[in-house]
Amino acid sequence: MTTTELAPPTLVGVLEELVLLVRRLPAEPAIGMTAATALRAVAAEGPQRISDLAERLGVSQPGATQLVARMVDDGLVERREDPTDGRVVRIGATRHGRAVIAQRRESRSRALDELVGRLSRREQQQLQAAIPVLDRLAHLTA
């Protein structure tokens, strides 16, 4: 008996498999998954406190501090003074960091396009139609 005979696909199961698929797609330039997630967060949502970034990433504040230090050294992010509280430091994406995100997304998009090309025309249309709902789901908060 196979796993698929035991459990039909569920939304959670399919999403988990898709996350694994996307992680396996080639992404250049290569940076760690946690750094990539942090970089996307500060680029999309604007400068953030390290404590907020640590919470989002599910890592300790010291771990986030070390990650940010490496990312600063790599020119991906920069420390910025909070405009309302000079004691607070926020982490923001640099121009180079934004370019890295775009390059990684483009390289993964090319690889994913090849896979999508293996789907039937009807499946491609269904996938295209599902994108707005999946995007909305991705941006809801728990």
C-alpha positions in Angstrom: 0.0 0.0 0.0 1.4 3.4 -0.9 1.2 6.7 1.0 -1.2 8.1 -1.6 -3.6 5.2 -1.0 -3.6 6.0 2.8 -4.2 9.7 2.6 -5.7 11.8 -0.2 -4.0 15.1 -0.9 -4.9 17.9 1.5 -4.2 21.6 1.2 -1.6 21.4 3.9 0.1 18.4 2.4 0.2 19.9 -1.1 1.5 23.3 0.3 4.2 21.5 2.2 5.3 19.6 -0.9 5.3 22.9 -2.9 7.5 24.6 -0.3 9.9 21.7 -0.6 9.8 21.9 -4.4 10.5 25.7 -4.4 13.4 25.2 -1.9 14.9 22.6 -4.3 14.8 24.9 -7.3 18.1 26.5 -8.2 18.3 30.0 -6.8 21.3 32.2 -7.8 23.0 33.9 -6.1 23.1 31.2 -3.4 22.3 32.4 0.2 20.9 30.5 3.1 17.2 29.9 3.4 16.9 31.9 6.7 18.8 34.8 5.2 16.7 34.7 2.1 13.5 34.8 4.2 14.8 37.7 6.3 15.9 39.6 3.2 12.5 39.1 1.5 10.7 40.3 4.7 12.7 43.5 5.1 12.4 44.2 1.4 8.7 43.6 1.3 7.6 45.1 4.6 10.3 47.7 5.2 12.9 48.1 7.9 12.2 46.1 11.0 13.6 45.7 14.5 15.8 42.7 15.0 13.4 41.3 17.6 10.5 41.5 15.2 12.6 39.8 12.5 13.7 37.1 15.0 10.0 36.4 15.8 9.1 36.2 12.1 11.9 33.8 11.4 11.3 31.7 14.5 14.9 32.2 15.8 16.3 33.6 18.9 17.2 37.3 19.1 20.9 36.5 19.4 20.6 34.2 16.4 18.9 36.9 14.4 21.6 39.4 15.5 24.3 37.0 14.1 22.4 36.5 10.9 21.9 40.2 10.4 25.6 40.9 11.1 26.5 38.4 8.3 24.0 40.0 6.0 25.3 43.5 6.7 28.9 42.2 5.9 27.5 40.7 2.6 25.9 44.1 1.7 22.3 42.6 1.7 20.9 44.7 4.5 21.8 47.8 6.5 21.2 49.1 10.0 19.1 52.2 10.1 18.1 54.5 13.0 14.4 54.4 13.8 13.0 57.8 12.8 10.8 58.0 15.9 13.3 56.5 18.5 17.0 57.1 18.1 17.8 54.2 20.5 16.1 51.7 18.2 17.9 50.1 15.2 15.9 48.8 12.2 17.2 46.5 9.5 16.4 47.4 5.9 17.3 45.9 2.6 20.0 47.5 0.5 19.8 48.1 -3.2 22.1 45.0 -3.6 19.8 43.0 -1.3 16.8 43.8 -3.5 18.8 42.9 -6.6 19.7 39.5 -5.0 16.0 38.9 -4.3 15.1 39.7 -7.9 17.9 37.4 -9.3 16.9 34.5 -7.0 13.2 34.9 -8.0 14.1 35.0 -11.7 16.3 31.9 -11.5 13.6 30.0 -9.6 10.9 31.2 -12.0 12.8 29.9 -15.0 13.2 26.5 -13.3 9.5 26.4 -12.3 8.4 27.5 -15.8 10.1 24.3 -17.1 8.1 22.2 -14.6 4.8 24.0 -15.3 5.5 23.3 -19.0 5.1 19.6 -18.3 1.5 20.2 -17.2 -1.4 20.0 -19.6 -2.8 23.2 -21.0 -5.9 22.7 -18.8 -3.7 22.2 -15.7 -1.7 25.3 -16.5 -5.0 27.3 -16.8 -6.2 25.9 -13.4 -2.9 26.8 -11.8 -3.0 30.3 -13.2 -6.6 30.7 -11.9 -5.6 29.5 -8.4 -2.8 32.1 -8.0 -5.0 35.0 -6.7 -6.5 32.8 -4.0 -3.1 31.3 -3.0 -1.7 34.8 -2.8 -4.6 36.0 -0.6 -4.1 32.9 1.6 -0.4 33.5 1.8 -1.0 37.0 3.2 -3.6 36.2 5.8 -2.4 36.2 9.4 -2.9 33.3 11.8 
